[in-house]
Amino acid sequence: MKATKKLFGVLAFSVLASSVMAAVSPEEAAKLDNTLTPLGAEKAGNAEGTIPAWTGGLSTDAAPLDDGHLTNPFKNEQPEFVITAQNVDQYKDKLTAGQQAMFKRYPDTYKIRVFPTHRTAAVPDRIYEAAKKSALNTELVDGGNGIANFSDSRYYAFPIPKNGLEVVWNHITRYRGGNVRRDIVQATPQTNGSYTLVHFEDEVAFPSDMTDLDPERAKNALLFFKQRVTAPSRLAGNVLLVHDSLDQVKEPRQAWIYNAGQRRVRRAPQVAYDGPGTAADGMRTTDNFDMFSGAPDRYDWQLVGKKELYIPYNSFDINSSDVKYSDIIKAGHVNQDLARYELHRVWEIEANLKDGERNIYAKRRFFVDEDTWQIVQSELYDGRGQLWRVGEAHLLQYYQHKVPAYAFEALYDVISGRYIAIGMSNEEKAHEFGYKASARDFTPAALRNAGVR
Protein backbone atom coordinates (compact mmCIF):
# COMPACT_ATOMS: atom_id res chain seq x y z
CA MET A 1 0.00 0.00 0.00
CA LYS A 2 2.77 2.44 0.94
CA ALA A 3 4.66 1.61 -2.23
CA THR A 4 1.57 2.24 -4.31
CA LYS A 5 1.02 5.63 -2.67
CA LYS A 6 4.66 6.58 -3.23
CA LEU A 7 4.54 5.53 -6.87
CA PHE A 8 1.45 7.51 -7.67
CA GLY A 9 1.80 10.40 -5.25
CA VAL A 10 4.01 12.18 -7.76
CA LEU A 11 1.05 12.32 -10.14
CA ALA A 12 -0.99 14.57 -7.84
CA PHE A 13 -1.40 17.79 -9.77
CA SER A 14 -4.10 19.78 -11.55
CA VAL A 15 -4.49 19.70 -15.32
CA LEU A 16 -2.19 22.17 -17.04
CA ALA A 17 -3.93 24.96 -18.90
CA SER A 18 -2.08 24.29 -22.14
CA SER A 19 -3.98 23.80 -25.36
CA VAL A 20 -2.55 20.32 -26.03
CA MET A 21 -1.40 17.44 -23.83
CA ALA A 22 0.97 15.03 -25.54
CA ALA A 23 0.32 11.29 -25.89
CA VAL A 24 2.74 8.85 -24.24
CA SER A 25 5.98 7.67 -25.85
CA PRO A 26 6.28 4.29 -27.60
CA GLU A 27 8.46 3.14 -24.69
CA GLU A 28 5.70 3.94 -22.20
CA ALA A 29 3.00 2.43 -24.39
CA ALA A 30 5.04 -0.79 -24.49
CA LYS A 31 4.14 -1.30 -20.82
CA LEU A 32 0.60 -2.16 -21.90
CA ASP A 33 0.14 -5.95 -21.72
CA ASN A 34 3.56 -6.16 -20.06
CA THR A 35 3.84 -4.71 -16.56
CA LEU A 36 0.41 -3.16 -17.14
CA THR A 37 -2.74 -4.83 -18.39
CA PRO A 38 -3.80 -3.95 -21.95
CA LEU A 39 -6.04 -1.24 -20.46
CA GLY A 40 -3.38 0.24 -18.19
CA ALA A 41 -3.96 -1.32 -14.76
CA GLU A 42 -1.11 -2.80 -12.72
CA LYS A 43 -0.94 -6.40 -13.86
CA ALA A 44 0.69 -7.65 -10.66
CA GLY A 45 -1.17 -8.25 -7.44
CA ASN A 46 -0.42 -6.38 -4.23
CA ALA A 47 2.34 -7.25 -1.76
CA GLU A 48 -0.08 -8.69 0.79
CA GLY A 49 -1.60 -11.09 -1.72
CA THR A 50 -5.10 -9.74 -1.05
CA ILE A 51 -5.33 -8.45 -4.64
CA PRO A 52 -4.31 -11.10 -7.18
CA ALA A 53 -2.54 -10.57 -10.48
CA TRP A 54 -4.68 -9.95 -13.55
CA THR A 55 -4.58 -13.05 -15.76
CA GLY A 56 -7.04 -12.14 -18.50
CA GLY A 57 -10.38 -11.79 -16.73
CA LEU A 58 -13.44 -14.03 -16.90
CA SER A 59 -13.84 -16.35 -19.85
CA THR A 60 -16.97 -16.11 -21.98
CA ASP A 61 -18.23 -19.39 -20.52
CA ALA A 62 -17.48 -18.49 -16.88
CA ALA A 63 -20.99 -19.50 -15.79
CA PRO A 64 -24.20 -20.67 -17.48
CA LEU A 65 -26.81 -18.13 -18.52
CA ASP A 66 -30.39 -18.15 -17.24
CA ASP A 67 -32.60 -17.14 -20.17
CA GLY A 68 -29.87 -14.72 -21.23
CA HIS A 69 -29.25 -13.40 -17.70
CA LEU A 70 -25.92 -13.72 -15.92
CA THR A 71 -25.39 -16.19 -13.10
CA ASN A 72 -22.70 -16.04 -10.43
CA PRO A 73 -19.36 -17.74 -11.23
CA PHE A 74 -18.51 -17.44 -7.51
CA LYS A 75 -21.82 -18.60 -6.06
CA ASN A 76 -20.20 -20.92 -3.49
CA GLU A 77 -18.05 -18.22 -1.90
CA GLN A 78 -18.80 -16.77 1.51
CA PRO A 79 -17.79 -13.36 2.91
CA GLU A 80 -14.34 -13.27 4.49
CA PHE A 81 -15.65 -10.71 6.97
CA VAL A 82 -18.42 -8.14 7.37
CA ILE A 83 -17.85 -4.45 8.15
CA THR A 84 -20.48 -2.87 10.38
CA ALA A 85 -20.82 0.37 12.33
CA GLN A 86 -19.37 -1.48 15.32
CA ASN A 87 -16.05 -2.44 13.67
CA VAL A 88 -15.76 0.17 10.91
CA ASP A 89 -12.79 1.90 12.55
CA GLN A 90 -10.65 -1.17 11.85
CA TYR A 91 -11.12 -0.74 8.10
CA LYS A 92 -11.12 3.05 7.63
CA ASP A 93 -7.96 3.05 5.52
CA LYS A 94 -9.77 1.01 2.87
CA LEU A 95 -13.09 2.85 2.93
CA THR A 96 -14.05 6.14 1.32
CA ALA A 97 -15.35 9.08 3.35
CA GLY A 98 -18.69 8.46 1.64
CA GLN A 99 -18.83 4.85 2.81
CA GLN A 100 -17.96 5.94 6.34
CA ALA A 101 -20.76 8.51 6.17
CA MET A 102 -23.19 5.72 5.27
CA PHE A 103 -22.21 3.81 8.40
CA LYS A 104 -22.89 6.92 10.48
CA ARG A 105 -26.23 7.60 8.76
CA TYR A 106 -27.44 3.99 9.01
CA PRO A 107 -25.56 2.38 11.91
CA ASP A 108 -28.12 -0.39 12.42
CA THR A 109 -28.59 -1.56 8.82
CA TYR A 110 -25.64 -0.59 6.63
CA LYS A 111 -22.93 -3.22 6.20
CA ILE A 112 -20.20 -4.17 3.76
CA ARG A 113 -19.68 -7.88 3.09
CA VAL A 114 -16.13 -8.43 1.87
CA PHE A 115 -15.43 -11.41 -0.41
CA PRO A 116 -12.22 -12.71 -2.04
CA THR A 117 -10.99 -10.46 -4.83
CA HIS A 118 -11.33 -11.60 -8.45
CA ARG A 119 -10.00 -9.46 -11.30
CA THR A 120 -12.66 -10.41 -13.80
CA ALA A 121 -12.43 -7.50 -16.27
CA ALA A 122 -11.97 -8.41 -19.93
CA VAL A 123 -12.79 -6.80 -23.27
CA PRO A 124 -12.37 -8.08 -26.86
CA ASP A 125 -8.86 -8.07 -28.37
CA ARG A 126 -9.78 -5.34 -30.84
CA ILE A 127 -10.56 -3.04 -27.90
CA TYR A 128 -7.14 -3.76 -26.36
CA GLU A 129 -5.61 -2.79 -29.69
CA ALA A 130 -7.68 0.38 -29.75
CA ALA A 131 -6.44 1.31 -26.26
CA LYS A 132 -2.83 0.93 -27.42
CA LYS A 133 -3.54 3.28 -30.35
CA SER A 134 -5.13 5.75 -27.96
CA ALA A 135 -2.06 5.73 -25.71
CA LEU A 136 0.18 6.59 -28.65
CA ASN A 137 -2.02 9.19 -30.30
CA THR A 138 -4.78 10.74 -28.20
CA GLU A 139 -4.27 14.25 -26.81
CA LEU A 140 -6.23 16.64 -24.64
CA VAL A 141 -7.27 19.86 -26.36
CA ASP A 142 -9.18 23.01 -25.38
CA GLY A 143 -7.71 22.92 -21.89
CA GLY A 144 -8.72 19.30 -21.48
CA ASN A 145 -12.37 19.72 -22.47
CA GLY A 146 -11.93 17.74 -25.66
CA ILE A 147 -9.69 15.07 -27.14
CA ALA A 148 -7.92 14.91 -30.48
CA ASN A 149 -6.44 12.10 -32.63
CA PHE A 150 -8.94 9.69 -31.14
CA SER A 151 -11.39 8.89 -33.94
CA ASP A 152 -9.49 5.83 -35.18
CA SER A 153 -9.39 4.11 -31.80
CA ARG A 154 -12.55 5.34 -30.00
CA TYR A 155 -11.92 3.57 -26.69
CA TYR A 156 -9.94 4.31 -23.51
CA ALA A 157 -8.47 7.64 -24.51
CA PHE A 158 -5.59 7.59 -21.98
CA PRO A 159 -4.77 4.08 -20.71
CA ILE A 160 -1.61 5.50 -19.11
CA PRO A 161 -3.04 8.69 -17.56
CA LYS A 162 -0.95 11.61 -16.34
CA ASN A 163 -3.66 13.77 -14.75
CA GLY A 164 -7.17 13.76 -13.39
CA LEU A 165 -8.90 14.76 -16.60
CA GLU A 166 -7.33 11.86 -18.47
CA VAL A 167 -8.75 9.46 -15.89
CA VAL A 168 -12.21 11.01 -16.36
CA TRP A 169 -11.90 10.68 -20.11
CA ASN A 170 -11.11 6.97 -19.70
CA HIS A 171 -14.41 6.57 -17.87
CA ILE A 172 -16.25 8.54 -20.56
CA THR A 173 -14.65 6.63 -23.46
CA ARG A 174 -14.66 3.14 -21.96
CA TYR A 175 -15.98 0.12 -23.86
CA ARG A 176 -19.64 -0.62 -23.10
CA GLY A 177 -20.25 -3.47 -25.51
CA GLY A 178 -20.94 -1.43 -28.62
CA ASN A 179 -24.57 -0.68 -29.44
CA VAL A 180 -26.84 -1.78 -26.60
CA ARG A 181 -30.58 -1.99 -26.00
CA ARG A 182 -31.74 -2.50 -22.44
CA ASP A 183 -34.88 -2.38 -20.31
CA ILE A 184 -34.14 -0.92 -16.87
CA VAL A 185 -35.95 0.49 -13.87
CA GLN A 186 -35.38 3.39 -11.50
CA ALA A 187 -36.59 3.84 -7.93
CA THR A 188 -36.51 6.86 -5.60
CA PRO A 189 -37.66 5.47 -2.25
CA GLN A 190 -39.12 7.64 0.47
CA THR A 191 -37.45 7.48 3.88
CA ASN A 192 -39.93 4.76 4.92
CA GLY A 193 -38.92 2.61 1.93
CA SER A 194 -42.05 3.12 -0.20
CA TYR A 195 -41.38 3.64 -3.92
CA THR A 196 -42.81 3.60 -7.43
CA LEU A 197 -40.77 2.07 -10.21
CA VAL A 198 -40.06 4.04 -13.38
CA HIS A 199 -39.43 1.81 -16.38
CA PHE A 200 -37.15 2.83 -19.25
CA GLU A 201 -36.21 1.45 -22.64
CA ASP A 202 -32.65 2.62 -23.37
CA GLU A 203 -30.77 2.51 -26.65
CA VAL A 204 -27.17 3.63 -27.05
CA ALA A 205 -25.23 3.59 -30.30
CA PHE A 206 -21.64 4.47 -31.14
CA PRO A 207 -20.26 6.09 -34.31
CA SER A 208 -18.04 3.12 -35.15
CA ASP A 209 -21.10 0.83 -35.08
CA MET A 210 -23.44 2.98 -37.21
CA THR A 211 -22.93 2.35 -40.91
CA ASP A 212 -25.09 5.23 -42.16
CA LEU A 213 -23.65 8.01 -39.98
CA ASP A 214 -22.23 10.94 -41.93
CA PRO A 215 -18.40 10.75 -41.71
CA GLU A 216 -18.09 14.43 -40.83
CA ARG A 217 -20.68 14.07 -38.09
CA ALA A 218 -18.85 11.02 -36.76
CA LYS A 219 -15.52 12.84 -36.22
CA ASN A 220 -16.60 14.60 -33.01
CA ALA A 221 -19.38 12.20 -32.00
CA LEU A 222 -19.05 10.22 -28.79
CA LEU A 223 -22.39 8.39 -28.63
CA PHE A 224 -26.11 8.61 -29.39
CA PHE A 225 -28.61 7.86 -26.64
CA LYS A 226 -32.37 7.42 -26.65
CA GLN A 227 -34.49 6.72 -23.59
CA ARG A 228 -38.22 6.01 -23.61
CA VAL A 229 -40.32 5.92 -20.45
CA THR A 230 -42.74 2.97 -20.51
CA ALA A 231 -44.22 3.20 -16.98
CA PRO A 232 -45.89 4.56 -14.89
CA SER A 233 -48.72 5.60 -17.19
CA ARG A 234 -48.46 9.31 -16.31
CA LEU A 235 -44.96 9.37 -17.80
CA ALA A 236 -45.25 6.66 -20.45
CA GLY A 237 -44.36 7.74 -23.97
CA ASN A 238 -41.97 10.54 -23.05
CA VAL A 239 -38.69 10.13 -24.92
CA LEU A 240 -35.26 11.69 -24.47
CA LEU A 241 -32.68 11.90 -27.26
CA VAL A 242 -29.06 12.90 -26.65
CA HIS A 243 -26.15 13.42 -29.04
CA ASP A 244 -22.89 13.52 -27.07
CA SER A 245 -19.69 14.88 -28.61
CA LEU A 246 -16.03 14.35 -27.80
CA ASP A 247 -15.48 18.08 -27.36
CA GLN A 248 -18.62 19.46 -25.72
CA VAL A 249 -17.24 22.97 -25.52
CA LYS A 250 -16.57 23.13 -29.26
CA GLU A 251 -19.82 21.29 -30.02
CA PRO A 252 -22.14 21.19 -26.98
CA ARG A 253 -24.38 18.24 -26.19
CA GLN A 254 -27.58 18.27 -28.23
CA ALA A 255 -30.73 16.99 -26.57
CA TRP A 256 -34.43 16.79 -27.41
CA ILE A 257 -37.50 15.62 -25.51
CA TYR A 258 -40.75 14.29 -26.92
CA ASN A 259 -43.61 15.00 -24.54
CA ALA A 260 -46.34 12.43 -25.10
CA GLY A 261 -49.04 14.63 -23.52
CA GLN A 262 -48.27 17.58 -25.78
CA ARG A 263 -47.21 15.42 -28.75
CA ARG A 264 -44.35 17.83 -29.36
CA VAL A 265 -40.60 17.54 -29.79
CA ARG A 266 -38.63 20.26 -28.03
CA ARG A 267 -34.98 21.09 -27.67
CA ALA A 268 -33.79 20.29 -24.14
CA PRO A 269 -30.73 22.37 -23.19
CA GLN A 270 -31.44 21.54 -19.54
CA VAL A 271 -30.31 17.95 -20.16
CA ALA A 272 -26.73 18.78 -19.23
CA TYR A 273 -24.57 19.51 -16.19
CA ASP A 274 -26.76 19.86 -13.08
CA GLY A 275 -30.07 19.86 -14.93
CA PRO A 276 -32.61 17.50 -13.30
CA GLY A 277 -32.43 13.80 -14.12
CA THR A 278 -35.39 12.19 -15.87
CA ALA A 279 -38.25 11.29 -13.49
CA ALA A 280 -35.70 11.37 -10.63
CA ASP A 281 -37.78 13.32 -8.08
CA GLY A 282 -34.88 15.75 -7.70
CA MET A 283 -32.57 12.99 -6.48
CA ARG A 284 -29.95 13.25 -9.23
CA THR A 285 -28.62 15.64 -11.84
CA THR A 286 -28.11 14.91 -15.51
CA ASP A 287 -24.36 14.57 -15.03
CA ASN A 288 -24.90 12.04 -12.21
CA PHE A 289 -26.04 9.55 -14.86
CA ASP A 290 -23.42 6.83 -15.46
CA MET A 291 -21.75 8.12 -12.26
CA PHE A 292 -20.48 11.06 -14.34
CA SER A 293 -21.36 12.04 -17.89
CA GLY A 294 -21.16 15.10 -20.07
CA ALA A 295 -18.64 17.90 -20.39
CA PRO A 296 -15.90 18.22 -17.72
CA ASP A 297 -15.22 21.91 -18.38
CA ARG A 298 -16.77 23.44 -15.24
CA TYR A 299 -14.28 21.82 -12.86
CA ASP A 300 -10.58 21.82 -12.14
CA TRP A 301 -9.52 18.18 -11.96
CA GLN A 302 -6.77 16.82 -9.74
CA LEU A 303 -5.25 13.36 -9.73
CA VAL A 304 -4.79 12.47 -6.07
CA GLY A 305 -3.22 9.05 -6.66
CA LYS A 306 -4.04 5.40 -6.28
CA LYS A 307 -5.27 3.42 -3.29
CA GLU A 308 -6.85 0.12 -2.29
CA LEU A 309 -10.55 0.16 -1.37
CA TYR A 310 -13.41 -2.20 -0.66
CA ILE A 311 -15.74 -1.57 -3.59
CA PRO A 312 -18.84 -3.27 -5.05
CA TYR A 313 -17.49 -5.84 -7.48
CA ASN A 314 -18.67 -9.01 -9.23
CA SER A 315 -22.19 -8.01 -8.24
CA PHE A 316 -23.87 -11.07 -9.73
CA ASP A 317 -26.10 -11.86 -6.76
CA ILE A 318 -27.74 -8.44 -6.53
CA ASN A 319 -28.17 -8.53 -10.33
CA SER A 320 -29.68 -12.03 -10.40
CA SER A 321 -32.93 -12.65 -12.28
CA ASP A 322 -34.01 -14.64 -9.20
CA VAL A 323 -33.98 -11.42 -7.15
CA LYS A 324 -36.98 -9.10 -7.17
CA TYR A 325 -36.80 -5.31 -7.01
CA SER A 326 -38.59 -5.51 -3.68
CA ASP A 327 -35.66 -7.58 -2.41
CA ILE A 328 -33.21 -4.83 -3.39
CA ILE A 329 -34.99 -1.57 -2.56
CA LYS A 330 -35.11 -0.97 1.18
CA ALA A 331 -35.46 2.10 3.40
CA GLY A 332 -32.30 4.21 3.47
CA HIS A 333 -30.18 2.09 1.12
CA VAL A 334 -30.26 -1.01 -1.06
CA ASN A 335 -30.19 -4.44 0.56
CA GLN A 336 -26.59 -4.85 1.66
CA ASP A 337 -27.18 -8.57 2.28
CA LEU A 338 -27.16 -8.94 -1.51
CA ALA A 339 -24.20 -6.66 -2.21
CA ARG A 340 -20.70 -8.04 -2.70
CA TYR A 341 -17.52 -6.02 -2.02
CA GLU A 342 -13.92 -6.84 -2.89
CA LEU A 343 -10.55 -5.17 -2.38
CA HIS A 344 -9.37 -3.46 -5.57
CA ARG A 345 -7.02 -0.67 -6.59
CA VAL A 346 -8.68 2.55 -7.65
CA TRP A 347 -7.62 5.92 -8.99
CA GLU A 348 -8.74 8.82 -6.82
CA ILE A 349 -9.55 12.13 -8.51
CA GLU A 350 -10.99 15.35 -7.14
CA ALA A 351 -12.91 18.02 -9.04
CA ASN A 352 -13.42 21.55 -7.72
CA LEU A 353 -15.82 23.97 -9.34
CA LYS A 354 -14.02 26.71 -11.25
CA ASP A 355 -14.44 30.34 -10.28
CA GLY A 356 -17.38 31.85 -12.13
CA GLU A 357 -18.96 28.48 -12.99
CA ARG A 358 -22.10 27.04 -11.45
CA ASN A 359 -23.13 23.56 -10.43
CA ILE A 360 -25.00 22.38 -7.36
CA TYR A 361 -21.93 20.30 -6.50
CA ALA A 362 -19.00 22.50 -5.48
CA LYS A 363 -16.68 19.52 -5.20
CA ARG A 364 -16.71 15.95 -6.42
CA ARG A 365 -14.45 13.09 -5.55
CA PHE A 366 -14.39 9.99 -7.75
CA PHE A 367 -12.83 6.57 -7.25
CA VAL A 368 -12.20 4.76 -10.53
CA ASP A 369 -11.60 1.01 -10.82
CA GLU A 370 -8.15 0.47 -12.35
CA ASP A 371 -9.16 -2.60 -14.37
CA THR A 372 -12.25 -1.17 -16.08
CA TRP A 373 -11.96 2.65 -15.80
CA GLN A 374 -15.48 2.71 -14.38
CA ILE A 375 -16.26 5.18 -11.61
CA VAL A 376 -17.31 2.96 -8.73
CA GLN A 377 -17.63 5.41 -5.81
CA SER A 378 -18.34 9.14 -5.70
CA GLU A 379 -18.62 11.86 -3.08
CA LEU A 380 -20.54 15.02 -3.93
CA TYR A 381 -20.22 18.16 -1.78
CA ASP A 382 -22.50 21.20 -1.59
CA GLY A 383 -21.45 24.85 -1.67
CA ARG A 384 -20.76 24.83 2.07
CA GLY A 385 -18.25 22.03 1.68
CA GLN A 386 -20.59 19.51 3.33
CA LEU A 387 -20.81 15.95 2.03
CA TRP A 388 -24.24 15.77 0.43
CA ARG A 389 -24.53 12.72 -1.77
CA VAL A 390 -22.64 9.44 -1.97
CA GLY A 391 -22.63 7.50 -5.24
CA GLU A 392 -22.00 3.79 -5.58
CA ALA A 393 -21.99 1.61 -8.69
CA HIS A 394 -22.25 -2.16 -8.44
CA LEU A 395 -19.76 -3.50 -10.97
CA LEU A 396 -19.98 -6.78 -12.83
CA GLN A 397 -18.67 -8.44 -15.97
CA TYR A 398 -20.98 -9.43 -18.82
CA TYR A 399 -18.65 -12.35 -19.42
CA GLN A 400 -20.46 -13.79 -22.44
CA HIS A 401 -19.81 -10.52 -24.33
CA LYS A 402 -16.58 -9.42 -22.57
CA VAL A 403 -18.16 -6.19 -21.31
CA PRO A 404 -17.41 -4.59 -17.93
CA ALA A 405 -20.57 -2.80 -16.80
CA TYR A 406 -22.79 -1.75 -13.92
CA ALA A 407 -25.53 -3.88 -12.41
CA PHE A 408 -27.00 -0.51 -11.35
CA GLU A 409 -26.03 2.77 -9.71
CA ALA A 410 -27.23 4.20 -6.41
CA LEU A 411 -26.94 7.80 -5.23
CA TYR A 412 -27.51 8.37 -1.51
CA ASP A 413 -28.47 11.71 0.02
CA VAL A 414 -26.86 11.39 3.45
CA ILE A 415 -28.60 14.57 4.63
CA SER A 416 -32.23 13.78 3.73
CA GLY A 417 -31.99 10.00 4.05
CA ARG A 418 -33.35 9.32 0.56
CA TYR A 419 -31.69 7.76 -2.47
CA ILE A 420 -32.12 6.85 -6.11
CA ALA A 421 -31.26 3.54 -7.76
CA ILE A 422 -31.14 3.37 -11.55
CA GLY A 423 -30.23 0.63 -14.01
CA MET A 424 -31.75 -2.43 -12.32
CA SER A 425 -32.88 -5.08 -14.78
CA ASN A 426 -33.48 -8.20 -12.66
CA GLU A 427 -37.09 -8.65 -13.76
CA GLU A 428 -36.58 -7.44 -17.35
CA LYS A 429 -35.43 -9.25 -20.47
CA ALA A 430 -31.68 -9.61 -20.97
CA HIS A 431 -29.71 -6.74 -22.51
CA GLU A 432 -29.21 -6.84 -26.28
CA PHE A 433 -25.58 -6.14 -27.17
CA GLY A 434 -24.39 -5.42 -30.70
CA TYR A 435 -27.73 -4.61 -32.34
CA LYS A 436 -27.66 -2.84 -35.70
CA ALA A 437 -28.29 0.86 -35.21
CA SER A 438 -29.21 3.42 -37.82
CA ALA A 439 -28.43 7.11 -37.53
CA ARG A 440 -32.00 7.76 -38.71
CA ASP A 441 -33.31 6.30 -35.46
CA PHE A 442 -31.43 8.94 -33.45
CA THR A 443 -32.88 12.06 -35.03
CA PRO A 444 -35.47 14.48 -33.60
CA ALA A 445 -37.83 13.42 -36.37
CA ALA A 446 -37.75 9.83 -35.08
CA LEU A 447 -38.77 10.81 -31.54
CA ARG A 448 -42.48 11.04 -32.23
CA ASN A 449 -42.61 7.46 -33.50
CA ALA A 450 -40.57 6.27 -30.54
CA GLY A 451 -43.02 7.90 -28.13
CA VAL A 452 -46.20 6.25 -29.43
CA ARG A 453 -47.76 4.46 -26.42
Stockholm file with secondary structure:
# STOCKHOLM 1.0

chainA/1-453         MKATKKLFGVLAFSVLASSVMAAVSPEEAAKLDNTLTPLGAEKAGNAEGTIPAWTGGLSTDAAPLDDGHLTNPFKNEQPEFVITAQNVDQYKDKLTAGQQAMFKRYPDTYKIRVFPTHRTAAVPDRIYEAAKKSALNTELVDGGNGIANFSDSRYYAFPIPKNGLEVVWNHITRYRGGNVRRDIVQATPQTNGSYTLVHFEDEVAFPSDMTDLDPERAKNALLFFKQRVTAPSRLAGNVLLVHDSLDQVKEPRQAWIYNAGQRRVRRAPQVAYDGPGTAADGMRTTDNFDMFSGAPDRYDWQLVGKKELYIPYNSFDINSSDVKYSDIIKAGHVNQDLARYELHRVWEIEANLKDGERNIYAKRRFFVDEDTWQIVQSELYDGRGQLWRVGEAHLLQYYQHKVPAYAFEALYDVISGRYIAIGMSNEEKAHEFGYKASARDFTPAALRNAGVR
#=GR chainA/1-453 SS CHHHHHHHHTTCCBCCCCSEECCCCHHHHTTBTTTBCTTSSBCSCCTTSSSCCCCSCCCTTSSCCBTTBCCCTTTTCCCSEEECTTTGGGGGGGSCHHHHHHHHHCTTTCCEEECCCCCCCCCCHHHHHHHHHHHHHCEEEGGGTEEESCTTTCSCSCSSCCSHHHHHHHHHTCCCCSSEEEEEEEECCCTTSCCCCEEEEEEEECGGGCTTSCHHHHHTEEEEEEEEEEESTTTTTCEEEEEEESCTTTSCCEEEEEETTTTEEEECTTSSTTSBCTTCTTSCBGGGTTSSCSCCTTEEEEEEEEEEEEEECSCTTTTCTTSCHHHHBCSSSBCTTSCCEEEEEEEEEEEEECTTCCCSCSEEEEEEETTTCCEEEEEEECTTSCEEEEEEEEEEEETTTTEEEEEEEEEEETTTSCEEEEEECTTSCCCEESCCCCGGGGSHHHHHHHTCC
#=GC SS_cons         CHHHHHHHHTTCCBCCCCSEECCCCHHHHTTBTTTBCTTSSBCSCCTTSSSCCCCSCCCTTSSCCBTTBCCCTTTTCCCSEEECTTTGGGGGGGSCHHHHHHHHHCTTTCCEEECCCCCCCCCCHHHHHHHHHHHHHCEEEGGGTEEESCTTTCSCSCSSCCSHHHHHHHHHTCCCCSSEEEEEEEECCCTTSCCCCEEEEEEEECGGGCTTSCHHHHHTEEEEEEEEEEESTTTTTCEEEEEEESCTTTSCCEEEEEETTTTEEEECTTSSTTSBCTTCTTSCBGGGTTSSCSCCTTEEEEEEEEEEEEEECSCTTTTCTTSCHHHHBCSSSBCTTSCCEEEEEEEEEEEEECTTCCCSCSEEEEEEETTTCCEEEEEEECTTSCEEEEEEEEEEEETTTTEEEEEEEEEEETTTSCEEEEEECTTSCCCEESCCCCGGGGSHHHHHHHTCC
//
